[in-house]
Amino acid sequence: MTGPLSPLALLDTDSLIADDDRAMRDTVRAFVDDRLRPEIAGWYERGDVPVRDLALEFGKLGLLGMHLEGYGCAGTSATAYGLACLELEAGDSGLRSIVSVQGSLAMYAIWKHGSDEQKDQWLPRMATGEAIGCFGLTEPDFGSNPGGMRARAVRDGGDWVLTGNKMWITNGSVADVAVVWARTEEGVRGFVVPTDTPGFTATEIKHKMSLRASVTAELALDGVRLPPSAMLPEARGLSGPLSCLTEARFGIVFGSLGAARDCLETTIAYAREREIFDRQLAAYQLTQAKLADMAVELGKGMLLALHLGRLKDDGRLPAPAISVGKLNNTREALAIARECRTILGAAGITLEYPLMRHANNLESVLTYEGTSEVHQLVIGQALTGESAFR
Ligand SMILES: Cc1cc2nc3c(=O)[nH]c(=O)nc-3n(C[C@H](O)[C@H](O)[C@H](O)COP(=O)(O)OP(=O)(O)OC[C@H]3O[C@@H](n4cnc5c(N)ncnc54)[C@H](O)[C@@H]3O)c2cc1C
C-alpha cells in the first residue's frame, strides 16, 4: 500500500502548470501558510481584518494587479494570477477578495478604461498596496440587474455631480479610491472618485455570517462633485463594468478550488486520526466514497480552471466559458465544504477547523460576481440563442 496522496496529485494537474507559474504559486502558498493561516480564524471571529497592512504585504509579493502590464504591476500570465487566487482562498475567501477587488475590479477598470492621467495617478500606488481601491456597481435595489441602477451623474458647468447609493462594496470603507458606475445622459459611465471627496461616505456592513475577514460597505454619494477628468474615457455602457467582472470571475474559477482543497486536505488528515468503533474513520467505505467523490470534483474543477487559464493566456477565452467555470467551481467547492463538515462531525462546526468558515464564505462567492442563476442564464442563452433574463 502506498502512502496517502494529496487530492490534486490524483490527476497530477501540477504537470500542466509552467515552471514559473508553479514557483510563484509555491511562494504564495508559503506566505498563506506562514503569515495568514495562524491569524485567519481570529480575524474571521472578530470580523476585523487588517486590510491596509495586508494590502502592503500583497503588494510586496506582486499580487495586486499581478496580470496587468506596466505601472509597477507584475505582468504575469492569467494562469499565474488564477493560481495565486487559489492559494489565497485556501487561506480564506475574504483574503482572496481583497486581491480580486483591488486587481481585477478597481485596477483593471482604470488600466483598461482609464486616461493616462488616471493610470499614472492611481495604478502604481495601487500595485504596491499604498492606495486601496473599491468597485461600486451593485445598489440596494439592483444586484443581478445592474442596468437598472439609480445612481446618476449629471453635468454642472464643466463638472460631474454624482448622487446615489452603492451596496455590498468590498473594501468600500477602507478605500482611497472608488470606481463608481452611474447613469448619465449618454448611458452608464464609470467615475474615479477619491474617497475624501466631499459628499462621499462609506459605512461598513456589520453582522455578516460570511466573508467576515473582508470589509463590506455601503457607499453614499450625496452630490459628489468631480472634475471632467474623473470619468473613465474608454468605458461606455454596461460593457465597461461587465469587462471588469469577467476578470474577477476568472480569479474565482481558481480561487473557489483553494477553499475546497483546504477543506478536503483538512478532512483527510482528520479522518486518518479519528477513531470510531475502534477503526480509523478514513478506513470506512462510506468515508472513502465521500472523499473519492470530492477529489473527483476537485480534480475536474482544476482541469477546467487550467483550461480556461490557457485560453485566457492565448487571448481566446469565450465569455460563456467563464460562466461555466464560475458556476461549476463555486457550486462544487461549496458542496465539498459542506460534505467535509459532515466527516468532522461536531468538530466541523468550530473555528478550530476551516470547514464552516470556508462553507460560509462560499455562500458569498456563489452570489457575488454573478449568482449561480445568472451564470445558468448566460449559459442557457449561449446554448439556445434565447435570453431568459427578463
Ligand atoms: C460579501 C459580498 C461582497 C460584494 N462585493 C461587491 C463589490 O465589491 N462591488 C459590487 O458592485 N457588488 C458587490 N457585491 C454584490 C453582488 O455582486 C450582488 O450581491 C450580486 O450581484 C447579487 O445581487 P443581489 O444580492 O442584489 O441579489 P438579487 O439580484 O436580488 O438576486 C436574488 C435572487 O434572484 C436570482 N435572480 C436574479 N435574476 C434572476 C432571473 N432573471 N431569473 C431567476 N432568478 C434570478 C438571483 O440569482 C438570486 O438568487 C458583493 C456581495 C457580497 C455578498
The ligand as an SDF file (V2000), in Angstrom:
LIG
                    3D

 53 58  0  0  0  0  0  0  0  0999 V2000
  -19.6870   39.7770    0.5210 C   0  0  0  0  0  0  0  0  0  0  0  0
  -20.0970   40.4600   -0.7620 C   0  0  0  0  0  0  0  0  0  0  0  0
  -19.2340   41.3350   -1.3890 C   0  0  0  0  0  0  0  0  0  0  0  0
  -19.6350   42.0030   -2.5510 C   0  0  0  0  0  0  0  0  0  0  0  0
  -18.7670   42.9050   -3.1450 N   0  0  0  0  0  0  0  0  0  0  0  0
  -19.2230   43.6810   -4.1750 C   0  0  0  0  0  0  0  0  0  0  0  0
  -18.3900   44.7180   -4.7220 C   0  0  0  0  0  0  0  0  0  0  0  0
  -17.2250   44.9000   -4.3250 O   0  0  0  0  0  0  0  0  0  0  0  0
  -18.9180   45.5210   -5.6800 N   0  0  0  0  0  0  0  0  0  0  0  0
  -20.1900   45.3680   -6.1660 C   0  0  0  0  0  0  0  0  0  0  0  0
  -20.5920   46.1340   -7.0360 O   0  0  0  0  0  0  0  0  0  0  0  0
  -21.0050   44.3700   -5.6750 N   0  0  0  0  0  0  0  0  0  0  0  0
  -20.5440   43.5410   -4.6940 C   0  0  0  0  0  0  0  0  0  0  0  0
  -21.3530   42.5450   -4.1710 N   0  0  0  0  0  0  0  0  0  0  0  0
  -22.7280   42.4400   -4.6440 C   0  0  0  0  0  0  0  0  0  0  0  0
  -23.0090   41.2150   -5.5090 C   0  0  0  0  0  0  0  0  0  0  0  0
  -22.4340   41.3600   -6.7620 O   0  0  0  0  0  0  0  0  0  0  0  0
  -24.5380   41.0280   -5.5550 C   0  0  0  0  0  0  0  0  0  0  0  0
  -24.9240   40.5850   -4.2760 O   0  0  0  0  0  0  0  0  0  0  0  0
  -24.9780   40.0500   -6.6200 C   0  0  0  0  0  0  0  0  0  0  0  0
  -24.8220   40.6130   -7.8950 O   0  0  0  0  0  0  0  0  0  0  0  0
  -26.4490   39.6350   -6.4400 C   0  0  0  0  0  0  0  0  0  0  0  0
  -27.2570   40.7440   -6.2830 O   0  0  0  0  0  0  0  0  0  0  0  0
  -28.3140   40.7910   -5.0660 P   0  0  0  0  0  0  0  0  0  0  0  0
  -27.6220   40.3960   -3.8320 O   0  0  0  0  0  0  0  0  0  0  0  0
  -28.9720   42.1290   -5.1190 O   0  0  0  0  0  0  0  0  0  0  0  0
  -29.3510   39.6540   -5.4080 O   0  0  0  0  0  0  0  0  0  0  0  0
  -30.6030   39.7780   -6.4010 P   0  0  0  0  0  0  0  0  0  0  0  0
  -30.1630   40.3460   -7.6970 O   0  0  0  0  0  0  0  0  0  0  0  0
  -31.7190   40.4520   -5.6760 O   0  0  0  0  0  0  0  0  0  0  0  0
  -30.9470   38.2490   -6.6230 O   0  0  0  0  0  0  0  0  0  0  0  0
  -31.7860   37.5000   -5.7200 C   0  0  0  0  0  0  0  0  0  0  0  0
  -32.0080   36.1150   -6.3160 C   0  0  0  0  0  0  0  0  0  0  0  0
  -32.6740   36.2500   -7.5810 O   0  0  0  0  0  0  0  0  0  0  0  0
  -31.9800   35.4850   -8.5560 C   0  0  0  0  0  0  0  0  0  0  0  0
  -32.1820   36.0510   -9.8780 N   0  0  0  0  0  0  0  0  0  0  0  0
  -31.7020   37.2080  -10.3830 C   0  0  0  0  0  0  0  0  0  0  0  0
  -32.0780   37.3750  -11.6530 N   0  0  0  0  0  0  0  0  0  0  0  0
  -32.8370   36.3000  -11.9670 C   0  0  0  0  0  0  0  0  0  0  0  0
  -33.5400   35.8820  -13.1490 C   0  0  0  0  0  0  0  0  0  0  0  0
  -33.5110   36.6130  -14.2620 N   0  0  0  0  0  0  0  0  0  0  0  0
  -34.2200   34.7110  -13.0990 N   0  0  0  0  0  0  0  0  0  0  0  0
  -34.2490   33.9570  -11.9700 C   0  0  0  0  0  0  0  0  0  0  0  0
  -33.6170   34.2920  -10.8350 N   0  0  0  0  0  0  0  0  0  0  0  0
  -32.9160   35.4540  -10.8340 C   0  0  0  0  0  0  0  0  0  0  0  0
  -30.5390   35.5690   -8.1090 C   0  0  0  0  0  0  0  0  0  0  0  0
  -29.7650   34.5630   -8.7210 O   0  0  0  0  0  0  0  0  0  0  0  0
  -30.6940   35.3860   -6.6150 C   0  0  0  0  0  0  0  0  0  0  0  0
  -30.8420   34.0170   -6.3290 O   0  0  0  0  0  0  0  0  0  0  0  0
  -20.9430   41.7980   -3.0640 C   0  0  0  0  0  0  0  0  0  0  0  0
  -21.7890   40.8770   -2.4380 C   0  0  0  0  0  0  0  0  0  0  0  0
  -21.3860   40.2070   -1.3100 C   0  0  0  0  0  0  0  0  0  0  0  0
  -22.3120   39.2370   -0.6540 C   0  0  0  0  0  0  0  0  0  0  0  0
  1  2  1  0
  2  3  1  0
  2 52  2  0
  3  4  2  0
  4  5  1  0
  4 50  1  0
  5  6  2  0
  6  7  1  0
  6 13  1  0
  7  8  2  0
  7  9  1  0
  9 10  1  0
 10 11  2  0
 10 12  1  0
 12 13  2  0
 13 14  1  0
 14 15  1  0
 14 50  1  0
 15 16  1  0
 16 17  1  0
 16 18  1  0
 18 19  1  0
 18 20  1  0
 20 21  1  0
 20 22  1  0
 22 23  1  0
 23 24  1  0
 24 25  2  0
 24 26  1  0
 24 27  1  0
 27 28  1  0
 28 29  2  0
 28 30  1  0
 28 31  1  0
 31 32  1  0
 32 33  1  0
 33 34  1  0
 33 48  1  0
 34 35  1  0
 35 36  1  0
 35 46  1  0
 36 37  1  0
 36 45  1  0
 37 38  2  0
 38 39  1  0
 39 40  1  0
 39 45  2  0
 40 41  1  0
 40 42  2  0
 42 43  1  0
 43 44  2  0
 44 45  1  0
 46 47  1  0
 46 48  1  0
 48 49  1  0
 50 51  2  0
 51 52  1  0
 52 53  1  0
M  END
$$$$
